[in-house]
Amino acid sequence: MAKNFIEAKFDKSLVVLDYLKQRYPVIDYDFTEDIEKLKSANSIKEIMGIEGGVAWKYWNEFNKAIPDEYDFCSRIDQYRRATGAGDKVNVMLNYGYALLEAECLRAINTAGLDAHVGFLHEMNPSKNSLAYDLQEPFRFIVDMAVISLIESKKMDNTDFIRTESYSLRLKPSGAKKVTEEFNDWMNKKVPYKKQSVMWSYALLLKTRELAQYLVGKRKTLDFSKPAYVVKRQDSDDIRQKILSISYSDWKKMGFSKGTLHYMKKNAEADKPFTMNAHVRERLEMWEESM
C-alpha cells in the first residue's frame, strides 16, 4: 500500500518536470534507477529513503525554473531535511500543501475513513497520517499552481511579510492569490473512467476506491491514475519558432504583420502565453515547409 502512494508521487513528479522542461531545456532528470529500487523495497524506511533521493533530484531541477529574485534553493537541504519557509517559493508551497491537506481530510471524511490511520506516514493520534498519504499523489497540483503564479508574475513583494522571528509569511493578499490558483488547478478537468472530472472530484474518487479496497470490494488500487499530460503552448521550442519566422513568410501564410509582432513580443517575454488552434496550425505548416 505504501509503495502505491510513492509510485504515484514519482509519476506526477515526472509530469511537473516534463512540463517545466518544455519551457526550460536546462532541466534534466532520470528517475529510472529510483523507480526500479522502489519495486524491490521491503520496508517503510527503505521506501522513504528512496523517496527522499527522488525529492532531492526533483527540487534541484524544479529550482532551475525559478527566477533568482525568489531566493529559492530547494525544498530540502543536502541532508534531505525540510528547509522550512525562509523564501517565497517555500512559503507558497507550504500554504498550498495546507490547502491540499484540507481537501484530503474532506475526502477522507466523506469516504468514512479514519484520518489518523496511515500506511506510509507514521500513525499518531495527533497527526492526520492518512491525509499525508493521500497528499503524495496530488502534491503536483500545488507545485503546478506555484509555478503558474511565478511565471505569470502574479505575486508581489507586498504579498509577503517578514515576522519578528525572521520567518516569511503570506499576507492576506498573497494567501488569496495562492488559494485562487490552487482552486483553479483543482477545478481543471482530467479524463478518468470515460468521464471528464475535476481534480477535486478525482481526489474523492481515489479516496473512495481506497475505502473499497480496504474492505475487499476492490482487488486493485492504483493512485497513479488518472494519468495526466500537460503540453505547453509557450514551450521554448515554440518561442524559438516564432522568433525565427520572418514577416514576409508570415504574410505569405495570410497573417498580418501586427499578429506576428504581437507573437514575437510574447515569445521574448517571460510570461506564459497561448495561441489559438489556427495560428498553431500555420506555425507548424511554416516549419514543415522549411
Buried (B, 14 or more C-beta within 10 A) or exposed (E): EBBBBBBBBBBBBBBBBBBBBBBBEEBEBEBEEBBEBBEEBEEBEBBBEBBEBBBBBBBBBBBBBBEEEBEBBBBBEEEBEEBEBBBBBBBBBBBBBEBBBEBBBBBBEEBEBEBBEBBBBEEEEEBBBBBBBBBBBBBBBBBBBBBBBBBEEBBEEEBBBEEEEEEBBBEEEBBEBBBEBBEEBBEBEBEBEEEEBBBBBBBBBBBBBBBBBBEEEEEEBEBBBBEBEEEBEBBBEBBEBBEEBEEEBBEEBEBEEEEBEEBBEBBEEEEBBEBEEEBEEBBEEBEEEE
